[in-house]
Amino acid sequence: MADDEQDPKEYRWETGYEKTWEAIKEDEDGLVEGLVAEFAQKAARKSAAPRKGPVRLGMMRHLLVAIDCSEAMNCPDLKPIRFLCTLKLLEKFVEEFFDQNPLSQLGIIAMKNKRADRITELSGNIRKHIKAVQSLSNLALVGEPSLQNTLELAGRILRPLPGHASRELLVLFASLTTCDPGDIVPTIQGLKTDGIRCSVIGLAAEVRICKKLCQDTGGEYGVVLDDVHYRSLLLEHTSPPPRARALDAGLVKMGFPHTPPPNTQSDPSGNADPPITVCMCHLEEGEGVGGEGHLCPQCRSKYCSLPAQCRTCGLTLASAPHLARSYHHLFPVDPYEELLNEGQAQSCFACIRSFTDLDKQIFRCKRCSEYYCWECESVVASSLHVCPGCASRPHLYQRLPEQR
């Protein structure tokens, strides 16, 4: 109870009556189009809020996603039901997670009937995770979840990982109760000691033990309002979180596979099909026989997609573009300067759209001094991670960010 008294935030039902309709005001022509654009700009700036100060990030993330598969997921407040809505959003999350974190690994846990079952192992195989998520659509939703059993299973999986690895757990929790075999407080303290960051997304209401779990382990806790808010909360976890102080810094041995050249001795024309070999990345699915692939430089095992963890020698396999995609988290684009539209520029440098009266605010890059609309500013900060004006000028683009 002491933590609740120290929390300065108030609940919505404790605040005063809000007349939200008074925020909607018409312009001179009786239209609200400009107000809608202003609301969209505020939402975009809020979602792309820059980090404050120098922050160490865990680039090689190991994330476990625990899905509540109890009776509470049958509720139709998220259409068609909570469970099917969660699976649909989780497919998008898996794709976005590996796009933003190509050197990371993901695993899925199901919370059902007082048990915690492992659905997929920690791996970087996107196809395997998406197929496992799709196969859960026919799962029977029964019983209550057990948060303690889920935390203990996550601890057993993440605890043996090396010191440089980022250990994370994301719980999608729909129930208001948890059926645990014992006291959950020592379990939470054990995760805190091991440096495992636990975050929870609640689908019903705020639960006290979930809030304590996130506070003690340094995670984030949010409760969804609708499916759009659910999606935004889920995609917030695609960016690497601040690195825990307990994690060690070290060098990681990585391999860069190559595709073997065609054998010109047997076929001088080079039109012969590649030899049939066994692919290791999805051999268990019965689809491991094929032609071309990437060979591990250490043991010569073949993999059809990268990145991957070599099952034979344990070497981390990646390519140069994967390292480049991880680079932008360490050196994000400097936030643009927000200015009033007073005719400084006629059009946006990125999309070439002419500025109109609806563009109350425009944005300017401090390095290349080009002007952008709010849509392009949002795309650069959230997806592109490269300033178009600076990229068109080699003397600006190739220079490392200034040290602060």
C-alpha positions in Angstrom: 0.0 0.0 0.0 3.0 2.3 0.6 3.8 2.2 -3.2 0.2 3.3 -4.0 0.4 6.3 -1.7 3.7 7.5 -3.2 2.4 7.2 -6.8 1.4 10.8 -7.8 -0.8 9.6 -10.7 -4.6 9.5 -10.2 -7.0 7.1 -11.7 -9.5 8.3 -14.2 -12.4 7.8 -11.9 -10.7 9.9 -9.2 -10.3 13.0 -11.4 -12.8 15.7 -12.1 -15.5 15.6 -14.7 -14.0 16.4 -18.1 -15.9 18.1 -20.9 -14.0 16.6 -23.8 -16.3 18.0 -26.4 -15.2 21.5 -25.6 -11.8 20.7 -27.2 -13.5 20.4 -30.6 -13.6 23.8 -32.2 -14.5 24.8 -35.7 -12.5 27.2 -37.9 -13.8 30.2 -39.8 -15.4 28.1 -42.4 -17.2 25.8 -39.9 -14.8 22.9 -40.5 -12.9 20.7 -38.1 -10.3 19.4 -40.6 -7.6 21.6 -39.2 -8.3 20.4 -35.7 -8.2 16.7 -36.8 -4.8 17.3 -38.4 -3.5 19.0 -35.2 -4.6 16.0 -33.1 -2.9 13.7 -35.6 0.3 15.7 -35.3 0.3 15.5 -31.5 -0.3 11.8 -31.5 2.6 11.3 -34.0 5.0 13.4 -31.9 4.0 11.5 -28.7 4.6 8.1 -30.3 8.0 9.2 -31.6 9.3 10.9 -28.5 13.1 10.9 -28.5 15.2 9.4 -25.8 16.6 11.7 -23.2 20.3 11.6 -22.5 22.8 8.9 -23.4 21.3 5.4 -22.8 22.9 2.0 -23.1 20.7 -0.4 -25.1 20.7 -4.2 -25.2 21.1 -4.9 -28.9 21.0 -8.7 -28.7 17.5 -9.1 -27.1 16.1 -12.4 -25.8 12.3 -11.8 -25.4 9.7 -14.3 -24.1 6.0 -13.4 -24.9 3.5 -15.1 -22.5 0.0 -15.2 -23.8 -3.0 -15.6 -21.5 -5.0 -18.6 -22.8 -7.5 -18.7 -19.9 -11.3 -18.2 -20.0 -10.9 -14.4 -19.7 -9.7 -14.3 -23.3 -13.2 -15.2 -24.5 -14.5 -11.8 -23.7 -15.8 -10.0 -26.8 -14.8 -6.4 -25.8 -11.9 -6.7 -28.4 -13.5 -7.9 -31.6 -14.1 -10.7 -32.3 -12.7 -11.9 -29.0 -9.7 -10.9 -26.9 -7.8 -14.1 -27.9 -8.2 -13.8 -31.7 -7.5 -10.1 -31.6 -4.3 -10.8 -29.6 -3.1 -13.5 -32.1 -3.7 -11.1 -35.0 -1.7 -8.3 -33.4 1.0 -10.7 -32.3 1.7 -11.7 -35.9 2.4 -8.1 -36.7 4.5 -7.8 -33.6 6.7 -10.7 -34.5 7.4 -9.3 -38.0 8.1 -5.8 -36.6 10.2 -7.2 -33.7 12.7 -9.0 -36.0 12.7 -6.1 -38.5 13.8 -3.7 -35.7 16.0 -6.3 -33.9 17.5 -8.6 -36.5 20.1 -10.0 -34.1 17.5 -10.9 -31.4 15.6 -14.0 -30.4 12.0 -14.6 -29.5 10.0 -17.3 -27.7 6.3 -17.8 -26.9 4.7 -19.2 -23.7 1.0 -20.1 -23.2 -0.6 -19.5 -19.8 -3.5 -21.9 -19.5 -5.3 -23.9 -16.8 -2.8 -23.0 -14.0 0.1 -24.0 -16.2 2.8 -22.4 -18.3 3.6 -24.3 -21.5 6.4 -23.4 -23.9 5.1 -23.0 -27.5 8.3 -22.1 -29.3 11.9 -22.1 -28.2 14.1 -18.9 -28.3 15.1 -18.5 -31.9 15.2 -16.0 -34.7 13.1 -18.0 -37.1 10.2 -15.7 -38.0 8.4 -18.3 -40.0 8.3 -20.7 -37.1 6.9 -18.1 -34.6 4.2 -16.9 -37.0 3.2 -20.5 -37.7 3.0 -21.3 -34.0 0.9 -18.2 -33.3 -1.5 -19.1 -36.1 -1.9 -22.6 -34.8 -3.1 -21.3 -31.4 -6.4 -20.0 -33.0 -8.1 -23.4 -32.4 -6.9 -23.7 -28.8 -9.5 -24.2 -26.1 -9.6 -21.4 -23.6 -10.2 -22.9 -20.2 -9.1 -22.4 -16.6 -7.2 -19.6 -14.9 -3.6 -18.4 -15.6 -0.8 -18.8 -13.2 1.5 -15.8 -13.2 4.0 -17.5 -10.8 4.5 -20.6 -12.9 5.0 -18.3 -16.0 7.7 -16.3 -14.2 9.5 -19.4 -13.0 9.5 -20.9 -16.5 10.8 -17.7 -17.9 13.5 -17.6 -15.3 14.6 -21.1 -16.2 14.8 -20.2 -19.8 16.5 -16.8 -19.6 18.8 -17.3 -16.6 21.5 -19.4 -18.4 21.9 -16.8 -21.2 25.3 -15.1 -21.4 25.9 -11.8 -19.5 25.8 -9.6 -22.6 22.3 -10.8 -23.5 19.2 -8.7 -22.7 16.6 -10.8 -20.8 13.0 -9.7 -21.2 9.5 -11.1 -20.6 6.3 -9.6 -22.0 3.0 -10.9 -20.5 -0.3 -10.4 -22.3 -2.6 -10.7 -19.3 -6.4 -10.7 -19.6 -7.5 -12.3 -16.3 -8.1 -10.3 -13.1 -6.8 -13.3 -10.9 -3.9 -15.6 -10.9 -3.8 -19.1 -9.4 -0.3 -19.6 -8.0 1.2 -22.6 -6.1 3.0 -20.4 -3.5 4.2 -16.9 -2.6 5.0 -15.0 -5.8 7.0 -12.2 -4.1 10.2 -14.3 -3.8 9.8 -15.2 -7.5 9.7 -11.6 -8.5 12.8 -10.8 -6.4 14.6 -13.7 -8.1 13.8 -12.2 -11.5 15.0 -8.8 -10.3 18.3 -10.3 -9.1 18.8 -12.1 -12.4 18.3 -8.9 -14.4 15.1 -10.1 -16.2 12.9 -7.2 -17.3 9.2 -8.0 -17.0 6.5 -6.0 -18.8 2.8 -6.6 -18.7 0.0 -5.5 -21.0 -3.4 -5.9 -19.3 -6.5 -6.5 -21.4 -9.1 -6.0 -18.6 -8.1 -3.7 -15.7 -5.0 -2.8 -13.6 -3.9 -5.7 -11.4 -1.9 -4.9 -8.3 0.6 -7.8 -8.6 1.3 -7.0 -12.2 2.0 -3.4 -11.4 4.4 -4.5 -8.6 6.1 -7.0 -11.0 6.8 -4.2 -13.5 8.0 -1.7 -10.9 10.4 -4.2 -9.3 12.0 -5.5 -12.5 12.1 -2.1 -14.4 9.4 -3.1 -16.9 6.4 -1.2 -18.3 2.8 -1.8 -17.5 -0.2 -0.7 -19.6 -3.9 -1.4 -19.8 -5.5 -1.4 -23.3 -8.4 0.8 -24.1 -9.3 -0.6 -27.5 -7.6 -2.6 -30.3 -5.8 0.5 -31.7 -4.3 1.2 -28.3 -3.5 -2.4 -27.9 -1.5 -2.4 -31.1 0.4 0.7 -30.0 1.3 -0.7 -26.6 2.5 -3.9 -28.2 4.6 -2.2 -30.9 6.3 -0.1 -28.2 8.2 -3.2 -27.2 9.8 -3.6 -30.6 12.4 -0.9 -29.7 15.3 -2.1 -27.4 14.8 -1.0 -23.8 17.5 0.6 -21.7 20.1 -1.9 -20.7 20.3 -3.1 -17.1 23.4 -2.2 -15.2 23.9 -5.8 -14.2 24.5 -6.9 -17.7 28.1 -7.4 -18.8 29.7 -5.9 -21.9 31.7 -8.3 -24.0 32.6 -9.3 -27.5 30.3 -11.7 -29.4 31.7 -14.0 -32.0 29.6 -13.8 -35.2 29.9 -15.5 -38.6 28.9 -14.1 -42.0 27.7 -17.0 -44.2 28.2 -17.0 -47.9 26.4 -18.7 -50.8 28.7 -21.2 -52.6 29.4 -20.4 -56.2 28.1 -22.8 -58.9 30.3 -25.8 -59.8 31.7 -25.0 -63.2 33.6 -28.2 -63.6 30.6 -30.4 -64.1 28.7 -27.8 -66.1 30.8 -25.1 -67.8 27.7 -23.2 -68.9 26.7 -22.6 -65.2 23.1 -23.7 -65.8 23.2 -26.7 -63.6 20.9 -26.9 -60.6 22.6 -26.5 -57.2 23.2 -29.8 -55.4 20.4 -31.0 -53.0 21.4 -30.4 -49.4 19.8 -30.4 -46.0 18.7 -27.1 -44.5 19.1 -26.9 -40.7 16.8 -23.9 -39.9 13.5 -25.7 -40.5 14.5 -29.3 -40.7 12.0 -30.3 -38.0 9.1 -29.1 -40.2 9.9 -31.6 -42.9 11.0 -29.0 -45.4 14.7 -29.1 -44.9 15.7 -30.4 -48.4 16.6 -27.8 -51.0 19.2 -26.3 -53.2 20.6 -22.8 -52.5 21.3 -21.5 -49.0 23.8 -19.8 -46.7 26.7 -21.9 -45.4 28.1 -21.4 -41.9 31.7 -20.4 -42.3 32.7 -22.5 -39.3 31.0 -25.9 -39.8 29.5 -25.5 -43.3 25.9 -26.2 -42.2 23.3 -24.7 -44.5 20.6 -22.2 -43.6 17.9 -20.8 -45.8 17.4 -17.5 -44.0 19.4 -15.2 -41.8 20.0 -14.3 -39.0 20.2 -17.7 -37.3 21.9 -19.5 -34.5 23.9 -22.4 -35.9 22.6 -25.6 -34.4 25.8 -27.5 -35.1 28.5 -25.1 -33.7 26.4 -22.5 -31.9 27.8 -19.6 -34.0 25.6 -16.5 -34.5 25.1 -16.1 -38.2 24.2 -12.7 -39.6 24.8 -10.4 -42.6 26.0 -6.9 -42.9 22.5 -5.4 -43.5 21.4 -6.9 -40.2 24.1 -5.1 -38.3 23.3 -1.9 -40.2 19.6 -2.2 -39.2 20.7 -2.5 -35.6 22.9 0.6 -35.8 20.0 3.2 -35.9 19.0 2.3 -32.3 22.4 3.4 -31.1 22.5 6.6 -33.2 19.0 7.7 -33.8 18.1 10.7 -36.1 18.4 14.0 -34.2 14.9 15.3 -33.5 13.8 17.9 -35.9 13.2 21.5 -34.9 9.5 22.4 -34.8 8.6 25.7 -36.3 5.5 27.7 -37.1 4.7 27.7 -40.8 5.5 31.2 -41.9 6.4 30.5 -45.5 9.9 29.3 -44.9 9.5 26.6 -47.5 7.0 25.9 -50.3 6.9 22.1 -50.0 8.2 19.2 -48.0 11.7 18.0 -49.0 10.8 14.3 -48.6 7.3 13.9 -50.2 7.3 17.2 -52.3 3.9 18.0 -51.0 3.1 21.7 -51.0 2.5 23.2 -47.5 -1.1 24.4 -47.0 -3.0 26.3 -44.3 -3.6 23.0 -42.5 0.2 22.7 -41.9 0.4 24.9 -38.8 3.7 23.4 -37.8 6.6 22.3 -40.0 9.9 20.7 -39.1 13.5 21.5 -40.0 16.6 19.4 -39.8 19.3 21.1 -37.9 22.1 19.5 -40.0 20.8 19.9 -43.6 18.3 22.7 -42.9 15.6 21.1 -45.0 11.9 21.4 -44.1 9.5 18.5 -43.7 5.8 18.0 -43.0 4.6 16.2 -39.9 3.9 13.0 -41.8 7.4 12.7 -43.1 8.9 13.7 -39.7 6.9 10.8 -38.1 8.1 8.3 -40.8 11.7 9.4 -40.4 11.6 9.0 -36.6 9.7 5.7 -36.4 10.6 3.7 -39.6 13.1 5.3 -41.9 15.7 6.3 -39.3 17.6 8.3 -41.9 17.1 12.0 -42.7 16.4 12.3 -46.5 18.2 15.7 -46.7 21.3 14.4 -44.9 21.3 11.2 -46.9 21.4 13.2 -50.2 24.6 15.0 -49.0 27.5 12.6 -48.5 29.5 15.0 -46.4 26.6 15.0 -43.9 25.4 11.4 -44.1 28.8 9.7 -43.7 29.7 11.8 -40.7 29.2 10.1 -37.3 26.7 11.8 -35.0 28.2 14.5 -32.8 29.2 13.4 -29.3 27.1 15.0 -26.5 
